[in-house]
Amino acid sequence: MVFLSLFLSIFANSSQVFADTKKKVIVVPVAGDIDNGLSFFLRRQLRRAEREEAVAVILEVNSNGGLVTAAQEMKDALLKSKVKTIAFVNGRALSAAALISIACQNIYMAPGSEMGAATPIMLVGGGVKAAEPKFVSAFEAEFGATAEARHREPSLAKAMVNANHDTIEGLCPKGEILTLTAENAFKHGYCDQITATLTAVLRSASLENNEVENVAPTSSELIARYLTSPTVSTLLFTIAFWCMVIEFYIPGFGIFGIVSIVCFALFFGGHLFAYMAGFEVLIIFVIGLILLLLEIFVIPGFGITGISGILCLCFSIIQLYGGFIEAIHAIGYLLVYTTIAVILIYKLAPKLGLFDRFVLKKEMTAESGYVAVEQNAYSDLIGLQGVTLSICRPSGKAKIGTERYDVVSEGDFIEKNEQVIVKKVDGNKIVIKKLEV
């Protein structure tokens, strides 16, 4: 009986060891800029880790920061994850990357690594400026709350964001932003152990007997991450928008229409793939575009249709970029790109002959048989009445007597089937006015 119990105990322990070795440790790289594409990638891996009952997720961090909104999404996902989360700072965890690291249950740092320097900034034109005090305060509170959630000293996390703090002895004087070295982080509870390699992290966390899987973004995710980066996405939107405008002013459908469709497809496709926007945003954008086109080409004046179109476009852009401030930045870049493009076209188009197909270069001289329009060709129409055959805004068509003529109003909008009178004739231009009843 004793031998049987011993055998069963050994078998149970062996089975447990075997079971443990079947569990995965997923290693996720958090490198480069923190952006929406990286946020989507990390959240997908955390969901997968829960689904496959992984024993831990290790974030190998080496980043100078990035988008605050993306870091907040990643922080929320890490705090809510049911899987053990570990940050291995192998280089830098600055700004937004510091928030992500603090959100993990355990932090390991390589020798010479650093964490902190998280003062938020705002992009303005081609430069940066300090964020507004209310934004700094909100980000400071978020750092403190995240540190508290992981049982770390919140004052140190807040000092990484706001320089307005008391002197922290041995770490940071008053008026300076805190950045922790690996040694200082270890002394003050922001690093569980200083380890040089990922293998050492696994050993320190008692995970060396588990299967380790190093994951990387799929090619589709890399493309989506590239397309949704602020610079590229704004450039795509700018090209698509202005190509569409040019296409509407050129007869037929040509290269500008094709470029516009391709750029819009890349712009919205990247955001849709990264779950940064749903199809409802695309639908609202299309509705806004249609309303604006109706206002420009069909409905006279500027009223509820145009205002509704602008509101739909603004709402969709705000949703795509994740907030009002981000949308303002994108519009700012759009204006900058547009200005640069206009200047380049103005300077280079004549030299390169970009618009030669739209310019009539042939001289129509009298020697070649060309004659000017007879000045009195339609003078006999002055004073005659007629009826409009189309809407005149201001140009249109009218029937005067038994003939149809191309006419133009004096600037007023004239509906179809209105009684009009010819006020004057200037060469081949017939100017009409609506008859007052």
Beta strands, then each sheet from edge to edge (+ up, - down):
strand 1: 24-31
strand 2: 56-63
strand 3: 84-94
strand 4: 106-109
strand 5: 114-116
strand 6: 121-124
strand 7: 127-130
strand 8: 179-181
strand 9: 193-194
strand 10: 211-214
strand 11: 385-388
strand 12: 395-400
strand 13: 403-409
strand 14: 419-426
strand 15: 429-434
sheet 1: 8+ 5- 3- 2- 1- 10-
sheet 2: 8+ 5- 3- 4- 9-
sheet 3: 6+ 7-
sheet 4: 11+ 12- 13+ 15+ 14- 11+
end
